[in-house]
Amino acid sequence: MRRNFDYGSIRIGEIVGRKDILITDELIRNCAHAIGSTHSWYLENSPFGGRIAPPTIFDNETLNMLDAQFESCGGIHAEQAWEFEYPARLGKNVTITLTVADKFFRYERPYIVMRLTAMDEDGITLCRSTHTARMTFKTGTAH
Amino acid sequence: MNSATENPGIGHEIAPVTYAITRESIATYSRYAAGGNDAGNIYTGDEAARRAGLPHAVAQGRYPIGYMSECAFAFFGAGWVQGGRIDVNLIKPVYPGDFITVCGIVSDYRSVAGGTRITLDVWLENQHGERVTAGWASGLVPADKQPTLNMPVILPPTASVRNHKSQPRLY
């Protein structure tokens, strides 16, 4: 059962969710197509021992996992940061973990900061994403 | 010159690339983002967007950041997918019909283990000359210009955004 997307009940440090993603040919192609790229490292081969995924391939997982946990969640994307440590390679299983890194008010509006980390089956940290959004629905004590 | 391995100096502008943001390109991204379940959201439906207080459908904020990443990848090569950093603020919405130009200018060099970290001020500019997204990005240039494995990295300081006056090319 999904929780209300409520500023007051969201705890800093809580794990929103974990999920496993297999890096498939279809996933790489769809991501590359969505950002208009035909880079050969995505579609043919790379110096990393085979095809790799675009580094931003996990950029939707923050919202997908948030939506899986919270009812009627919404937000205005305000800031985005990425740290790319190693590319996600075709055929690898990747575990995504999403946590609440921070929440705060700015100009009396509630914001939430989500931290996503991706680690592949070999234990290599692939990337970290920090997604800051202004909460727009069911803000609880915000107003 | 549009490669970090060619020793661009401070102030060097990366080759700007302009992307047309269309309803179809937004829908393509939305289908990818939502696994095919892209109907009736604020990105693909004007009515849903109006209910959310927007004039009409808008592009996902993260969608053009993918373009920024691809331009940084073109500039840094392996040093982007292994050691790249980007931190941007989303300032204004991007709408269907907009032309978005990815801009960047070299703002800092720093020696790190195994090579050099180069920082760019980066931004997205629309057809009205407005910055819709802005911040910084950095990548590694390995000493031997080859991909390196699990090299330690050092985060750069946040850089300020500077002016950009070059003419973009249409992508």
Interface residues (C-beta under 8 A of the other chain):
Chain A: N30 C31 H33 A34 I35 G36 S37 H39 W41 P47 F48 I52 P54 P55 T56 D59 N60 L63 N64 G74 I76 H77 A78 E79 Q80 A81 W82 E83 F84 E85 Y86 P87 I124 T130 T136
Chain B: Y19 S25 T28 Y29 R31 Y32 A33 A34 A52 Q60 G61 R62 Y63 I65 G66 Y67 S69 E70 F73 A78 W80 V81 Q82 G83 G84 R85 I86 D87 V88 N89 L90 Q146 P147 L149 N150 V153 L155 Y171
